Amino acid sequence: MPTPTCYRHPDRETGISCTRCERPVCPECMVSASVGFQCPDCVRQGSGTGHHPAASRPRTLAGGTVAADPRLVTKILLGINLAVFLLVAVRPGLVGDLTLLGRAWDPSPPPGSIEGVAEGQWYRLVTSMFLHQELMHIGFNMLGLWWLGGQLEAALGRSRYLALYLLSGFAGSALTYLIAAQNQPSLGASGAVYGLFGATAVLMRRMNYDMRPVLVLLALNLVFTFTWGGIAWEAHVGGLIAGVAIAVGMVHAPRERRSAVQLGTCALVLLASLGIIIARTIALT
């Protein structure tokens, strides 16, 4: 006979049942009562006597708080990318100021100067993640963000999802900075979006879903990455690796140490990215 699962968290096995309604509840949901444990619904309806400050707060698969709007962060990220795109359309000169560039000579304005991350312009590693010039480029990236982001935000929770997006994009920038030619400009949210691809594959595997659709789509995108000209494949690969690593830490962390494992995974990805950036800066200077 299979082990019962929590009625609020179907992915969690439990041997504990509510003393009132007899529904199975996991340790996070159970509420201590005078005799045994009760479920949050019985407590809220007044049929039980227990009390737990977190009883009415259901959690996502990764332990985040379930939000009323599961796409809020995705909408904000979309808005930022679109706003920067429109700003660049009005002021094209911003591209040169915000794009990812290792170290290169900029002849304008006279008498010219050396620009790039290696010259202390660290912000380029982040600003380039929200920068697009071509309509097709931002169109594909924002479509991927909307399609993948909403699902992940609902599964991980807002803060974890935002960490996944930003760290994946940052890791993509770091690998681009390391491998690409120092005078090669790079821009776009592709690194972050590829991080969402990787995280989606991990999540679907964790939930035993059919992975073929996302794997086929990911394979097609990787083919385009390495066959089309003018694409910073380094950002795609860096974001994908970071997204997979972070998602594994997010959805496979043991519940009793979940926050520590998730935070530690994010910290390791960040430290690895910073190590790459520092090493490349030393090499260029």
DRENLODREN-333645 format. One record per residue (C-alpha): x, y, z. Coordinates in steps of 0.05 Angstrom, whole numbers, padded with zeros to 5 digits, always signed. Layout:
N
XYZ;...
***
This chain:
285
+00000+00000+00000;+00030+00068-00020;+00046+00118+00034;-00007+00174+00039;+00013+00243+00016;-00006+00310+00047;-00072+00337+00021;-00041+00406+00012;+00027+00382-00014;+00016+00320-00058;+00091+00311-00068;+00104+00299+00007;+00093+00231+00038;+00068+00230+00110;+00044+00182+00163;+00006+00236+00202;-00069+00248+00196;-00115+00302+00224;-00150+00278+00287;-00214+00312+00263;-00222+00298+00189;-00169+00243+00183;-00137+00275+00122;-00061+00263+00117;-00018+00325+00133;+00057+00336+00129;+00098+00365+00187;+00095+00435+00157;+00019+00435+00155;+00001+00398+00219;-00023+00440+00277;-00012+00416+00348;-00076+00404+00387;-00093+00380+00456;-00095+00310+00428;-00055+00294+00366;-00051+00341+00306;-00102+00377+00263;-00102+00403+00192;-00103+00478+00176;-00174+00474+00147;-00203+00445+00211;-00168+00499+00252;-00193+00556+00208;-00264+00528+00208;-00264+00526+00283;-00273+00451+00286;-00206+00443+00319;-00170+00474+00378;-00099+00478+00353;-00063+00541+00330;-00004+00551+00284;+00018+00619+00257;+00035+00588+00189;-00024+00542+00184;-00061+00585+00132;+00001+00595+00087;+00008+00539+00036;+00077+00530+00006;+00103+00518-00064;+00143+00456-00084;+00207+00493-00066;+00180+00520+00000;+00161+00590-00024;+00096+00624-00005;+00039+00614-00054;+00021+00682-00082;-00045+00708-00108;-00012+00728-00174;+00038+00674-00193;+00065+00715-00251;+00078+00781-00216;+00155+00777-00219;+00152+00752-00291;+00109+00812-00310;+00158+00860-00275;+00218+00829-00311;+00181+00834-00377;+00165+00907-00363;+00238+00924-00347;+00263+00891-00411;+00210+00926-00453;+00223+00993-00419;+00298+00988-00433;+00284+00968-00505;+00241+01030-00515;+00292+01074-00481;+00347+01049-00526;+00302+01061-00587;+00297+01134-00565;+00370+01140-00545;+00412+01090-00586;+00476+01115-00554;+00457+01078-00490;+00475+01012-00523;+00549+01028-00521;+00543+01049-00448;+00504+00988-00423;+00527+00929-00466;+00574+00875-00440;+00645+00891-00463;+00709+00861-00436;+00760+00915-00453;+00762+00956-00517;+00781+01024-00545;+00723+01072-00556;+00744+01128-00603;+00683+01172-00587;+00679+01223-00561;+00748+01249-00576;+00801+01237-00553;+00772+01168-00538;+00779+01120-00479;+00785+01048-00459;+00718+01019-00438;+00694+00953-00410;+00685+00910-00348;+00761+00903-00340;+00763+00979-00332;+00718+00977-00271;+00651+00982-00308;+00622+00922-00270;+00551+00945-00281;+00555+00922-00354;+00550+00850-00330;+00480+00865-00305;+00454+00920-00351;+00469+00877-00412;+00419+00826-00386;+00362+00874-00398;+00388+00904-00463;+00361+00889-00533;+00366+00925-00599;+00329+00882-00650;+00254+00869-00647;+00263+00795-00663;+00314+00788-00608;+00271+00816-00553;+00210+00781-00581;+00240+00711-00575;+00269+00725-00507;+00205+00754-00478;+00164+00697-00507;+00210+00648-00472;+00207+00689-00407;+00131+00690-00408;+00123+00616-00427;+00174+00589-00377;+00173+00642-00324;+00101+00636-00301;+00107+00561-00289;+00172+00568-00251;+00148+00627-00209;+00087+00587-00187;+00130+00526-00170;+00187+00561-00135;+00157+00624-00105;+00175+00695-00121;+00241+00704-00085;+00270+00638-00108;+00247+00649-00179;+00278+00719-00181;+00343+00691-00154;+00342+00638-00209;+00331+00689-00263;+00383+00740-00240;+00438+00689-00223;+00428+00652-00289;+00435+00717-00328;+00495+00737-00287;+00529+00670-00298;+00517+00677-00372;+00550+00746-00371;+00609+00718-00332;+00622+00661-00381;+00615+00710-00440;+00665+00756-00407;+00713+00698-00397;+00710+00665-00465;+00689+00718-00516;+00739+00765-00548;+00752+00824-00502;+00726+00874-00554;+00663+00834-00572;+00600+00868-00547;+00544+00823-00520;+00473+00839-00498;+00406+00806-00485;+00366+00766-00434;+00384+00700-00467;+00428+00676-00410;+00372+00685-00360;+00321+00653-00406;+00366+00592-00417;+00371+00587-00342;+00295+00582-00341;+00299+00527-00394;+00347+00487-00351;+00305+00498-00288;+00242+00476-00325;+00275+00410-00345;+00296+00397-00273;+00227+00414-00247;+00192+00369-00297;+00239+00313-00279;+00225+00324-00205;+00150+00320-00217;+00155+00260-00265;+00125+00298-00323;+00137+00282-00396;+00203+00318-00410;+00203+00308-00485;+00170+00374-00504;+00218+00418-00464;+00279+00376-00485;+00261+00381-00558;+00251+00456-00552;+00317+00464-00514;+00353+00422-00567;+00325+00466-00623;+00347+00529-00587;+00417+00500-00577;+00421+00484-00651;+00404+00556-00667;+00454+00579-00615;+00513+00545-00649;+00492+00552-00722;+00466+00624-00728;+00517+00679-00732;+00520+00737-00684;+00496+00697-00624;+00534+00698-00558;+00532+00624-00545;+00573+00633-00482;+00515+00669-00448;+00467+00613-00467;+00512+00558-00440;+00530+00596-00377;+00457+00611-00362;+00436+00539-00376;+00488+00509-00329;+00471+00558-00274;+00396+00547-00282;+00403+00472-00277;+00448+00477-00215;+00403+00526-00179;+00339+00487-00195;+00369+00422-00169;+00385+00457-00104;+00316+00488-00102;+00271+00427-00114;+00314+00371-00087;+00335+00403-00021;+00313+00362+00040;+00255+00396+00074;+00289+00399+00142;+00349+00437+00112;+00315+00467+00052;+00330+00541+00063;+00403+00528+00078;+00413+00484+00017;+00377+00532-00029;+00415+00592-00003;+00481+00554-00007;+00468+00533-00079;+00454+00604-00100;+00515+00628-00063;+00560+00577-00097;+00535+00598-00166;+00546+00671-00149;+00616+00658-00121;+00634+00616-00183;+00611+00673-00228;+00650+00725-00188;+00712+00680-00190;+00707+00676-00265;+00700+00752-00270;+00758+00767-00225;+00803+00717-00261;+00786+00747-00329;+00796+00818-00303;+00865+00800-00278;+00882+00769-00345;+00860+00831-00384;+00895+00881-00339;
***
